[in-house]
Amino acid sequence: MKIIKIICLYGSVIILSLFSVSVYSQVNTSPVNKPAATSDNVKTKHAALALDRGNGFYFGWAADYSTLAEAEKKAIEECNKKGGRCTIVLSFSGPGCAAYRFITGNVGMGYGWGLAKTKEEADAIAKKECAERSYGLPAPNLILICNSTGSGDLKEIYNAHDEIKTLQPGTLTGY
């Protein structure tokens, strides 16, 4: 009887061992499912516009930068290369577009910018802002820039719109 108990005990151990090895083999040989890359894994992109507030013909853009500091530094560098004393007037993050409009130099000084989800919406804002500063003079010069990739919502980080005065009649610049 003792032998039968020992055989049953060893048999149970052997069966459990075989079952454990079988389950372990199935677990370890099944493919590992990693989640596919999603747009949430893409970092938020930043963009900036710099200009010389006294001469809107000197400007610089930067888009699709991983940090705000990089975008602002690049925009200022691009503007300063053209000869201006440049500062940031607009910075944003996320997927969106900015437009910059300015009037022709022989008729005076006036400029404006806009930020929106689309180029068309951004341009409409820039046109309106430029018209306010130039008393309706046409602003045929247009520059557009967009963050082409990234996640998150469009977020305006800085906008100097209210810091810049409107052009006063009879003055060359009101900035």
C-alpha positions in Angstrom: 0.0 0.0 0.0 2.9 2.3 0.8 4.3 1.6 -2.6 1.0 2.6 -4.3 0.9 5.9 -2.3 4.5 6.6 -3.4 3.7 5.8 -7.0 0.5 8.0 -6.9 2.5 10.8 -5.3 5.3 10.6 -7.9 2.7 10.3 -10.6 1.0 13.4 -9.4 4.3 15.3 -9.3 5.2 14.1 -12.8 1.8 15.1 -14.2 1.9 18.5 -12.5 5.5 19.0 -13.7 4.5 18.1 -17.3 1.4 20.4 -17.1 3.6 23.3 -15.7 6.2 22.9 -18.5 3.4 22.8 -21.1 1.7 26.0 -19.7 5.1 27.7 -19.4 6.1 26.8 -22.9 2.8 28.1 -24.3 3.2 31.4 -22.4 6.8 32.0 -23.4 6.4 31.0 -27.1 3.3 33.1 -27.7 4.2 36.4 -29.6 4.5 39.5 -27.5 2.0 42.2 -28.6 3.4 45.6 -28.3 1.1 48.6 -28.9 1.6 50.2 -32.3 3.1 53.7 -32.3 0.3 56.3 -32.1 0.2 60.0 -32.5 0.2 60.3 -28.7 3.8 59.0 -28.8 4.8 61.9 -31.1 6.1 64.9 -29.1 4.4 68.2 -29.3 6.1 70.6 -31.7 6.7 74.3 -31.2 6.9 77.3 -33.5 7.8 81.0 -33.1 7.8 84.3 -35.0 10.3 87.0 -34.2 10.4 90.5 -35.7 11.9 93.9 -35.3 8.9 95.8 -33.9 10.2 99.0 -35.4 10.6 97.5 -38.9 8.3 94.7 -39.8 10.4 93.8 -42.8 12.9 92.1 -40.5 11.3 88.8 -39.3 12.2 85.2 -38.7 10.2 82.0 -38.3 10.9 78.6 -36.8 8.5 75.6 -36.8 8.6 71.9 -35.8 11.0 72.3 -32.9 10.8 69.9 -30.0 11.1 72.7 -27.4 9.9 76.2 -27.2 13.4 77.5 -26.4 14.8 76.0 -29.6 12.0 77.5 -31.7 12.3 81.0 -30.2 16.1 80.9 -30.5 15.9 79.9 -34.2 13.3 82.6 -35.0 15.4 85.3 -33.4 18.5 84.1 -35.2 16.7 84.2 -38.6 15.4 87.7 -37.9 18.7 89.0 -36.7 20.5 87.7 -39.9 18.3 90.1 -41.9 19.5 93.1 -39.8 16.8 93.6 -37.3 16.7 94.1 -33.5 14.3 91.2 -33.0 12.1 89.9 -30.3 9.5 87.1 -30.2 6.0 88.3 -31.0 4.2 84.9 -31.3 4.9 81.4 -30.1 2.7 78.3 -30.1 2.7 74.6 -29.8 0.7 71.7 -31.4 -0.6 71.3 -34.9 -1.5 74.6 -36.3 -0.5 77.4 -38.6 0.6 81.0 -38.3 0.5 83.8 -41.0 2.5 87.0 -41.1 1.2 89.9 -43.3 2.9 93.2 -43.9 2.4 96.2 -46.2 4.7 97.3 -49.0 7.6 99.4 -47.6 7.1 102.4 -50.0 3.6 103.1 -48.5 4.5 102.9 -44.8 4.7 100.4 -42.0 2.1 97.9 -41.0 2.1 94.3 -40.1 0.0 91.6 -38.4 0.0 87.9 -37.6 -2.5 85.3 -36.9 -2.6 81.8 -35.4 -5.2 79.1 -36.2 -5.7 75.4 -37.1 -5.5 76.1 -40.8 -3.5 78.4 -43.1 -6.6 80.1 -44.3 -7.9 81.0 -40.8 -4.5 82.2 -39.7 -4.2 84.4 -42.9 -7.6 86.0 -42.2 -6.5 86.9 -38.7 -3.2 88.3 -40.0 -5.0 90.4 -42.7 -7.4 91.9 -40.1 -4.6 92.7 -37.6 -2.4 94.3 -40.3 -5.4 96.4 -41.6 -6.0 97.7 -38.1 -2.4 98.8 -37.8 -2.2 100.4 -41.3 -5.6 102.0 -41.5 -6.7 99.6 -44.2 -3.7 99.7 -46.5 -3.4 96.4 -48.5 -0.9 93.9 -47.1 0.2 91.9 -50.1 3.2 90.2 -48.4 2.3 86.9 -46.8 4.4 84.4 -45.0 2.9 81.1 -43.7 4.3 78.5 -41.4 2.9 75.4 -39.8 3.9 72.7 -37.4 3.6 69.7 -39.6 3.6 67.0 -36.9 3.0 66.6 -33.3 0.4 65.8 -30.8 -1.9 67.8 -28.5 -4.0 70.7 -29.2 -3.0 74.0 -30.8 -1.9 76.2 -27.9 -0.9 79.9 -28.1 2.0 80.4 -25.7 2.7 84.0 -26.3 1.2 86.8 -28.5 2.5 90.4 -28.4 -0.6 91.7 -30.3 -1.7 94.0 -27.5 1.8 95.3 -26.8 2.2 96.8 -30.3 0.5 100.2 -30.9 -1.5 101.0 -34.0 0.1 103.2 -36.6 -1.0 106.8 -36.1 -1.8 109.0 -39.1 1.1 111.2 -40.1 3.8 109.0 -38.4 6.1 106.6 -40.1 5.9 104.1 -37.3 3.8 103.7 -34.1 5.7 100.8 -32.8 
